[in-house]
């Protein structure tokens, strides 16, 4: 019977040290360790003069390196806030504790007590008086210069990436601070956070292919949500005038630098507002988070000294003007648009003219949107949930925010006419296959609109893309803790055994 892969030489050596820790009377898996401080805060307590004892401190973290110098042992300890040097002297430790030092490995988790002191070389150090094993690591860390360059390993074993790739842990902690800033901004503007269902009986609120599942007890198909929109609008109908949700959304589509099938977005709805209200709110959300995390509204982008200035107000450009400028023709000139589409290899057979226009827009305009810039007033036929302009019913009151060619936010003046909404749903659903989104109409949403939804502005922001922007990251995999990967190949198949 195969009991799994056998431990290799390095793991066997760690298992031997595990037994040594046990034989010394220590628990190799650790216990509760109260009263320890963050290493970054502890470092600030160290005296400025070398050789002067500071306060006794207690820290906990992971061993990142070890060195010998005569009868001294040096250990580099790291927690999420920073790192510090530990100095172990045989004269300061019991025989049992000194033996414990020899059983430690890189990667072990350790608790430490001892006074702070700056060494003669100026290094802030803890002169160890007591060591506490918190967890023995049985896995050999990646080699310092060769181990963590395989992107698949970085993504699949994110825990290694967080521990051993400089900057990754701090980038991911910034994600939490960015989301917290968004919440603070919305709270300050009177918005209420809610939670809506992840499982939907009808997939709606966006043009996307859903993931399909099945509820056994009710014997009915369900869909992982592709948007937050339709339930939040029901809450507008119910009287929550400023409402938002930060939630996971699922779309059964491709993976690239800015797309992951499971992602985080925020949708926000404000009664008695419109898409211009949402522009103001978008500026505030992004710049508040920028100041919170980056300390300025001017942030680095790329690796060659490029910067993005997010200082508001941001330019507002009309879709038609940008189309004319970069596609070289008027949107209203169908023959010129068709010729441009053909030159770009865009299929136009059986495709609605406004969809062709938008395909041409994406191919010719988006790369030029360095931004930040609000692109506003889209063709109405591609915006089925959006109120039409009172001066031109062919135009929808919609904007998208672009920064460095990346769409970051999408907003509407929300359509609240139930008769028109039902007509638009029927037009959109015509000819769609059952596996596509909104292949069935959400009749309850139309019923809710008939009760009466106030005029409103609605906004959606991709949280992952916002984190990309504010952490100078250029792929969505770098800002999602566990992005989707293919099934891992079994060890036997990888080795040919």
Legacy VTK file of the C-alpha trace (Angstrom):
# vtk DataFile Version 3.0
C-alpha trace
ASCII
DATASET POLYDATA
POINTS 497 float
0.000 0.000 0.000
1.385 3.404 -1.042
1.418 5.715 1.999
2.526 8.782 0.020
5.894 10.245 -0.943
8.830 9.409 1.302
10.595 12.279 3.078
13.774 13.448 1.362
17.170 13.849 3.024
16.537 17.435 4.136
13.156 16.596 5.627
14.656 13.608 7.444
17.231 15.917 9.019
14.415 18.182 10.231
12.506 15.212 11.604
15.594 14.292 13.627
15.699 17.805 15.060
11.989 17.541 15.812
12.729 14.512 17.988
15.609 16.347 19.639
13.257 19.214 20.580
10.878 16.691 22.113
13.726 14.981 23.999
14.706 18.339 25.495
11.195 18.663 26.917
9.841 21.270 24.509
6.625 21.080 22.489
7.726 21.339 18.814
4.305 22.636 17.763
4.112 25.390 20.358
1.455 26.774 22.646
-0.153 30.116 23.355
2.422 32.939 23.481
0.936 36.113 24.966
2.374 39.564 25.413
4.678 39.725 22.388
5.083 42.950 20.443
5.433 43.730 16.749
9.098 43.661 15.769
8.897 47.066 14.064
7.585 48.637 17.287
10.132 46.787 19.427
13.008 48.094 17.311
11.955 51.663 18.070
12.578 51.034 21.797
16.279 50.251 21.350
18.775 52.721 22.905
20.757 54.809 20.442
24.094 54.075 22.130
25.905 50.807 21.500
26.320 48.469 24.479
23.480 50.012 26.523
20.726 47.651 27.599
17.225 48.681 26.629
13.976 47.258 27.960
13.233 43.569 28.160
11.056 42.652 25.186
9.123 39.670 23.839
8.669 38.953 20.132
7.563 36.068 17.926
8.310 35.278 14.308
9.901 33.031 11.714
13.614 32.244 11.494
14.939 33.632 8.201
18.651 33.016 8.727
21.259 31.711 11.219
24.993 32.355 11.658
27.787 31.235 14.009
30.587 33.366 15.459
32.606 31.483 18.053
30.409 30.858 21.073
27.699 33.147 19.735
24.742 32.216 17.545
22.900 34.837 15.495
19.319 34.359 14.288
17.338 36.625 11.954
13.684 36.668 13.087
10.852 38.090 10.969
7.192 38.866 11.625
4.700 40.720 9.427
6.002 44.100 10.579
9.746 43.604 10.084
12.833 41.705 11.198
15.371 41.788 14.029
18.611 40.057 14.973
18.692 37.655 17.900
21.995 37.120 19.707
22.315 33.843 21.612
25.234 33.477 24.024
25.928 30.234 25.845
26.502 32.184 29.049
23.009 33.728 28.915
21.101 30.474 28.382
20.554 27.273 30.342
22.185 24.116 29.002
18.780 22.934 27.828
18.099 26.206 26.001
21.556 26.194 24.402
20.923 22.667 23.120
17.615 23.921 21.710
19.456 26.498 19.587
21.220 23.687 17.713
17.845 22.057 16.911
16.481 25.137 15.163
16.232 25.555 11.384
15.399 28.325 8.950
11.621 28.487 8.696
10.923 27.547 12.334
8.571 29.771 14.320
10.097 31.041 17.540
9.192 33.114 20.587
11.945 35.151 22.246
12.453 37.005 25.545
15.425 39.244 26.321
16.742 42.812 26.563
17.243 45.058 23.559
20.742 46.264 22.832
22.544 47.861 19.931
25.740 45.923 19.110
29.138 47.541 18.571
28.439 47.457 14.826
25.157 49.324 15.393
22.834 46.375 14.804
19.631 46.428 16.852
19.489 43.057 18.589
17.685 41.079 21.260
20.119 39.406 23.646
18.199 36.193 24.166
17.400 35.013 27.681
14.721 32.473 26.771
13.579 30.735 23.589
10.122 29.234 23.050
9.491 26.879 20.142
6.213 27.864 18.469
6.300 25.553 15.446
8.941 23.321 13.892
9.056 23.658 10.106
9.526 20.345 8.327
9.897 21.930 4.893
13.191 23.213 3.538
12.895 26.900 2.530
13.536 27.737 -1.136
17.112 28.550 -2.035
17.831 32.228 -1.560
18.689 32.994 -5.166
17.102 30.155 -7.117
14.022 28.889 -5.319
11.153 31.282 -5.948
11.259 32.294 -9.579
8.697 29.827 -10.933
5.464 31.818 -11.289
3.275 28.735 -10.873
4.955 27.917 -7.548
4.532 31.519 -6.399
0.809 31.437 -7.144
0.046 27.889 -6.025
2.129 28.070 -2.848
1.328 31.661 -1.944
2.469 31.046 1.629
6.056 30.662 0.361
5.691 33.800 -1.740
4.499 35.755 1.313
7.359 34.505 3.474
10.323 34.604 1.145
9.661 37.093 -1.700
10.532 40.621 -0.539
7.616 43.036 -0.644
4.828 40.520 -1.241
3.545 40.403 2.346
3.489 44.187 2.623
1.710 44.471 -0.729
-1.003 42.088 0.387
-1.393 43.858 3.728
-1.898 47.079 1.758
-4.867 45.371 0.124
-6.565 45.213 3.524
-5.779 48.885 4.191
-7.182 49.904 0.798
-10.457 48.059 1.431
-10.655 49.582 4.906
-10.161 53.060 3.413
-12.986 52.464 0.922
-15.276 51.516 3.792
-14.246 54.609 5.782
-14.980 56.903 2.828
-18.412 55.402 2.262
-19.246 55.420 5.956
-18.363 59.107 6.044
-20.799 59.701 3.178
-23.692 57.936 4.873
-23.614 54.645 2.953
-24.792 51.369 4.503
-22.894 48.116 3.890
-25.047 45.049 3.192
-24.671 41.420 2.145
-26.679 39.913 -0.710
-26.911 36.311 -1.969
-24.004 34.644 -3.740
-26.290 31.936 -5.140
-28.784 33.313 -7.649
-31.720 31.609 -9.284
-31.267 33.920 -12.305
-27.843 35.175 -13.407
-28.136 38.887 -14.068
-26.670 42.353 -13.698
-23.868 41.902 -16.231
-23.085 40.367 -19.616
-21.014 37.378 -18.522
-21.129 33.588 -18.461
-21.933 32.211 -14.994
-20.757 29.191 -13.059
-23.682 26.801 -12.649
-24.341 24.633 -9.594
-27.276 22.607 -8.282
-29.232 22.694 -5.028
-30.078 19.111 -4.142
-32.842 19.662 -1.566
-34.872 21.930 -3.870
-33.685 20.155 -7.031
-32.997 23.402 -8.858
-30.084 24.944 -10.765
-28.370 27.947 -9.211
-25.723 30.359 -10.426
-22.766 31.915 -8.654
-23.417 35.629 -8.958
-21.880 37.532 -11.858
-22.754 40.936 -10.355
-24.125 42.504 -7.184
-26.402 44.963 -8.947
-29.940 43.634 -9.042
-30.226 42.751 -5.348
-28.750 46.091 -4.290
-31.305 47.909 -6.451
-34.046 45.939 -4.729
-32.752 47.472 -1.488
-33.031 50.952 -3.045
-36.663 50.116 -3.721
-36.975 48.996 -0.096
-35.823 52.381 1.190
-32.051 52.036 1.838
-31.064 55.225 0.047
-27.275 54.786 0.138
-26.151 51.188 -0.063
-23.063 49.208 -1.037
-21.552 45.751 -0.942
-17.975 44.516 -1.230
-18.206 40.958 -2.444
-16.857 38.099 -4.489
-18.153 37.792 -8.034
-17.736 34.797 -10.363
-17.532 34.811 -14.159
-16.822 31.674 -16.171
-14.412 33.384 -18.522
-10.720 33.662 -19.358
-7.696 34.500 -17.248
-5.254 37.285 -18.114
-3.357 40.173 -16.505
-6.552 41.934 -15.367
-9.076 39.057 -15.182
-9.574 36.191 -12.737
-12.759 34.063 -12.748
-13.285 34.841 -9.050
-12.714 38.483 -8.134
-13.740 41.180 -5.667
-15.770 44.211 -6.549
-17.726 46.910 -4.822
-21.071 48.158 -6.067
-22.556 51.362 -4.688
-25.998 52.919 -5.204
-27.103 56.409 -4.211
-30.766 57.395 -4.389
-31.481 60.767 -5.975
-28.038 60.881 -7.601
-26.832 60.239 -11.159
-23.667 59.232 -12.977
-22.088 62.615 -12.300
-22.636 62.081 -8.560
-20.767 58.802 -9.000
-17.836 60.557 -10.691
-17.360 62.740 -7.620
-17.646 59.730 -5.314
-15.191 57.693 -7.412
-12.585 60.451 -7.183
-12.989 60.585 -3.418
-12.806 56.804 -2.927
-9.651 56.395 -5.021
-7.795 59.467 -3.726
-8.653 58.716 -0.075
-7.248 55.195 -0.471
-4.241 56.579 -2.325
-3.394 59.027 0.476
-3.982 56.325 3.102
-1.661 53.765 1.510
0.781 55.829 -0.572
0.847 59.100 1.386
0.278 61.153 -1.779
-1.946 61.358 -4.851
1.143 61.011 -7.052
2.123 57.362 -7.220
4.816 55.301 -8.990
3.913 53.151 -11.979
6.225 50.693 -13.652
9.910 50.323 -12.952
11.370 53.233 -14.898
10.335 56.224 -12.816
6.906 56.705 -14.399
4.264 58.281 -12.156
0.492 58.688 -12.154
-0.987 61.915 -10.827
-4.373 61.113 -9.250
-4.977 64.634 -7.959
-8.623 65.546 -8.723
-10.542 66.755 -10.613
-10.028 64.201 -13.382
-10.743 64.882 -17.078
-14.144 63.883 -18.457
-14.177 62.873 -22.138
-17.117 61.877 -24.289
-17.093 58.439 -25.878
-17.981 59.826 -29.332
-15.173 62.397 -29.240
-12.576 59.769 -28.287
-13.900 57.442 -31.003
-13.513 60.145 -33.641
-10.040 61.043 -32.377
-8.557 57.536 -32.345
-10.697 55.450 -34.749
-10.619 58.218 -37.354
-14.326 58.212 -38.169
-17.709 59.200 -36.770
-19.720 56.633 -34.831
-22.733 57.574 -36.941
-20.955 56.693 -40.220
-21.823 52.984 -40.434
-19.815 52.294 -43.593
-16.683 53.943 -42.163
-17.100 52.030 -38.893
-17.520 48.751 -40.813
-14.383 49.471 -42.828
-12.425 50.255 -39.670
-13.678 47.067 -38.035
-12.648 45.028 -41.073
-9.164 46.553 -40.996
-8.873 45.452 -37.356
-10.104 41.927 -38.058
-13.337 42.430 -36.093
-16.224 40.186 -37.137
-19.346 42.212 -37.938
-21.642 39.532 -39.383
-24.873 39.403 -37.383
-23.448 41.770 -34.742
-25.393 44.847 -33.597
-23.818 48.037 -35.020
-23.265 49.508 -31.526
-21.459 46.347 -30.431
-19.180 46.747 -33.459
-18.602 50.375 -32.477
-17.641 49.301 -28.965
-15.303 46.590 -30.304
-13.574 49.224 -32.437
-13.443 51.559 -29.432
-11.734 48.906 -27.302
-9.155 48.193 -30.014
-8.358 51.792 -30.971
-9.025 53.964 -27.934
-8.379 52.134 -24.662
-4.588 51.928 -24.998
-4.503 55.723 -25.300
-6.434 56.305 -22.069
-3.464 57.062 -19.841
-5.741 58.763 -17.370
-7.153 59.069 -14.932
-9.991 59.929 -17.290
-13.750 59.431 -17.151
-15.089 58.196 -20.502
-18.758 59.151 -20.545
-21.950 58.871 -22.629
-21.874 55.408 -24.196
-24.097 54.042 -27.001
-27.422 53.288 -25.328
-27.991 49.858 -26.875
-24.996 48.312 -25.049
-26.194 49.627 -21.658
-29.472 47.828 -20.855
-29.563 48.917 -17.195
-28.791 52.591 -17.827
-31.014 55.664 -18.115
-30.943 57.403 -21.476
-29.870 61.012 -21.941
-32.840 63.366 -21.959
-31.323 65.280 -24.874
-30.332 62.217 -26.954
-32.009 58.824 -26.375
-29.237 57.111 -28.373
-26.807 57.950 -25.558
-26.718 56.267 -22.136
-25.648 58.172 -19.012
-22.734 55.901 -18.262
-19.047 56.364 -17.565
-16.012 54.148 -17.253
-12.858 55.250 -15.436
-9.596 54.413 -17.186
-6.111 54.674 -15.745
-3.141 53.534 -17.839
-5.476 51.782 -20.259
-7.113 49.717 -17.490
-10.822 50.030 -16.740
-11.135 50.642 -13.003
-14.751 51.718 -12.505
-18.074 51.597 -14.309
-21.096 53.738 -13.391
-24.600 54.584 -14.581
-27.525 56.815 -14.030
-29.695 53.844 -13.183
-32.723 52.972 -15.276
-35.835 52.946 -13.080
-38.535 52.738 -15.769
-39.926 49.179 -15.382
-41.658 49.206 -18.778
-38.504 50.185 -20.675
-36.391 47.862 -18.520
-38.542 44.868 -19.425
-38.368 45.780 -23.121
-34.576 46.073 -22.977
-34.253 42.741 -21.175
-36.299 41.044 -23.891
-34.171 42.626 -26.619
-30.965 41.605 -24.870
-32.127 38.023 -24.293
-33.184 37.447 -27.896
-30.962 34.836 -29.498
-28.846 34.106 -26.389
-28.091 30.513 -25.473
-29.201 29.144 -22.123
-25.621 29.013 -20.846
-25.081 32.753 -21.299
-25.904 35.272 -18.600
-29.359 36.730 -18.426
-30.691 34.042 -20.767
-33.680 34.127 -18.439
-35.321 37.355 -17.349
-35.259 38.310 -13.681
-39.006 38.907 -13.398
-38.783 39.726 -9.695
-36.402 42.588 -10.450
-38.900 44.040 -12.927
-41.618 43.551 -10.298
-39.480 45.479 -7.789
-39.051 48.348 -10.263
-42.833 48.522 -10.603
-43.033 49.222 -6.851
-40.865 52.272 -7.547
-37.102 52.759 -7.441
-35.856 56.300 -6.834
-33.666 57.971 -9.463
-30.147 56.867 -8.579
-26.518 56.733 -9.503
-24.768 53.370 -9.411
-21.051 52.594 -9.352
-18.925 49.475 -9.598
-15.186 49.406 -8.834
-12.903 46.416 -9.289
-11.168 46.086 -5.912
-8.387 43.897 -7.316
-7.616 46.450 -10.023
-7.664 49.272 -7.483
-5.118 47.341 -5.419
-3.038 46.786 -8.575
-3.012 50.534 -9.187
-2.082 51.554 -5.651
0.620 48.884 -5.213
2.254 49.297 -8.639
1.303 45.741 -9.622
0.785 44.809 -13.259
-1.021 41.490 -13.025
-4.101 40.620 -11.016
-2.386 37.441 -9.730
-0.055 39.649 -7.699
-2.899 41.153 -5.627
-5.172 38.129 -5.090
-4.060 35.832 -2.296
-5.054 32.652 -4.120
-5.763 33.215 -7.836
-7.138 30.357 -9.899
-4.598 27.807 -11.161
-4.818 24.550 -13.052
-4.991 21.302 -11.087
-1.582 20.475 -9.678
0.104 17.582 -11.414
0.675 14.674 -8.991
4.244 14.210 -7.801
4.548 10.800 -9.475
3.568 12.289 -12.844
6.038 15.159 -12.444
8.906 12.839 -11.653
7.928 10.038 -14.029
7.702 7.463 -11.203
LINES 1 498
497 0 1 2 3 4 5 6 7 8 9 10 11 12 13 14 15 16 17 18 19 20 21 22 23 24 25 26 27 28 29 30 31 32 33 34 35 36 37 38 39 40 41 42 43 44 45 46 47 48 49 50 51 52 53 54 55 56 57 58 59 60 61 62 63 64 65 66 67 68 69 70 71 72 73 74 75 76 77 78 79 80 81 82 83 84 85 86 87 88 89 90 91 92 93 94 95 96 97 98 99 100 101 102 103 104 105 106 107 108 109 110 111 112 113 114 115 116 117 118 119 120 121 122 123 124 125 126 127 128 129 130 131 132 133 134 135 136 137 138 139 140 141 142 143 144 145 146 147 148 149 150 151 152 153 154 155 156 157 158 159 160 161 162 163 164 165 166 167 168 169 170 171 172 173 174 175 176 177 178 179 180 181 182 183 184 185 186 187 188 189 190 191 192 193 194 195 196 197 198 199 200 201 202 203 204 205 206 207 208 209 210 211 212 213 214 215 216 217 218 219 220 221 222 223 224 225 226 227 228 229 230 231 232 233 234 235 236 237 238 239 240 241 242 243 244 245 246 247 248 249 250 251 252 253 254 255 256 257 258 259 260 261 262 263 264 265 266 267 268 269 270 271 272 273 274 275 276 277 278 279 280 281 282 283 284 285 286 287 288 289 290 291 292 293 294 295 296 297 298 299 300 301 302 303 304 305 306 307 308 309 310 311 312 313 314 315 316 317 318 319 320 321 322 323 324 325 326 327 328 329 330 331 332 333 334 335 336 337 338 339 340 341 342 343 344 345 346 347 348 349 350 351 352 353 354 355 356 357 358 359 360 361 362 363 364 365 366 367 368 369 370 371 372 373 374 375 376 377 378 379 380 381 382 383 384 385 386 387 388 389 390 391 392 393 394 395 396 397 398 399 400 401 402 403 404 405 406 407 408 409 410 411 412 413 414 415 416 417 418 419 420 421 422 423 424 425 426 427 428 429 430 431 432 433 434 435 436 437 438 439 440 441 442 443 444 445 446 447 448 449 450 451 452 453 454 455 456 457 458 459 460 461 462 463 464 465 466 467 468 469 470 471 472 473 474 475 476 477 478 479 480 481 482 483 484 485 486 487 488 489 490 491 492 493 494 495 496
